Amino acid sequence: MKYLEDMQVGITRKFGAYAVTREEVLEFARKYDPQPFHLSDEAAAKTHFGRLAASGWHTCAMTMAMLVEDGKANPYAGLGSPGVDELRWLKPVYPGDTLRVEMEIVEVTPSRSKPDLGSFRSAISVFNQADEPVMRMTSIVLILRRPD
């Protein structure tokens, strides 16, 4: 188990392999982001996407799935997140893409009011199979300090 004291600025990790399927793109869009270019090849062809594209929110969800899987393989004393900063969708994500994550710790902060807690910020970049960045965000994670 890793704690706040194990988080160091500059630590970088690469992980994940999420296969984006047409069925999942359509299912997510129907339920959460029913814009025409996420639902129809014909509608998407008339846009800058050129073809059916995943919702940016779906890209966030797929990224979260990879983060959780990595957390199972590399456990840390995380307590959730108060949010993300600077979320950017850089390129469309299409059915047939395979996504992966690169994460770098950019800030580590012990809590001033809760001695058993802290947080860290990580710069998260998501890439497709051609190593093109498709999404970037800064994530904030609450984490326990090492018990005495």
Protein Blocks (a to p, Z undefined) as FASTA:
>chain_A
ZZfklpcghiacdedjddddfklmmmmmmmmmccfklmbmklmmmmmnopacddfklmmm
mmmmmmmmmmmmmgcfdebjfbdehiacfbdcdehiacddddddfbdcddfklmkbccdd
dddddddfkopafbdcddddddddddZZ
